Amino acid sequence: MSGAAIFNLKPAVRQTLGDSVADSIRDAIFGGLIKPGQRLAESQIASTFKVSRAPVRDAFASLEKEGLVSREANGGTTVAQLSRQDIEEICTLRLPLEALAVQRAVQHGKEDDWARLENNIRTTEKVTSPQELAQMDLDFHETIVKAANHVRLLSNWLNLRSQIQLIMVQRNLADDGSRRGTVQGHKELLKALRARDEAQAVALLELHLKRQHDWVVSSFAEK
């Protein structure tokens, strides 16, 4: 006779020390406080956060999975510095994922999803920094992916999210046209989604991402 398995489970912990350290380092990378290629000293970070080295190592492991840091054979850890090939791979993988998301969002999206996208656009119109613009841009696209109602699609997109944001941080967004272009592109895409016009929505997404890709490549200096 089979019965429910009984485990001696520990109480759930919302966030570990490693998660907290990872969040702080991630924010510093996206905010430009830690530069691409900069070395991260485990002992120094542990001292700054007043923790042992174990949570710092856990944080490095999480950030490495996100593609934000790279760990070397000698144990050193540096902030990822994306190459031209990295950017091509990230952008060419992002496009089919989001095209599928748009197709499914047209079919499964609800008015609540469109309302969230509309609120995102209103907020984006008011942002003042490149970091805020990148964050709002990604939040808009994440809302579409979630509206697709496809768990594995969302999981794969989230694996790319930090790397997409890193691309945005490593380019120069400090010009007025970037915000206007982002807002206009998002307004047009939302209109197509609300109209359930799949062909138009996919075409607009492809145009939006191609312009973004071309902009990144043209402003990217190979190191």
Order of alpha helices (4+ residues) and beta strands (2+ residues): alpha-beta-alpha-alpha-beta-beta-alpha-alpha-alpha-alpha-alpha-alpha
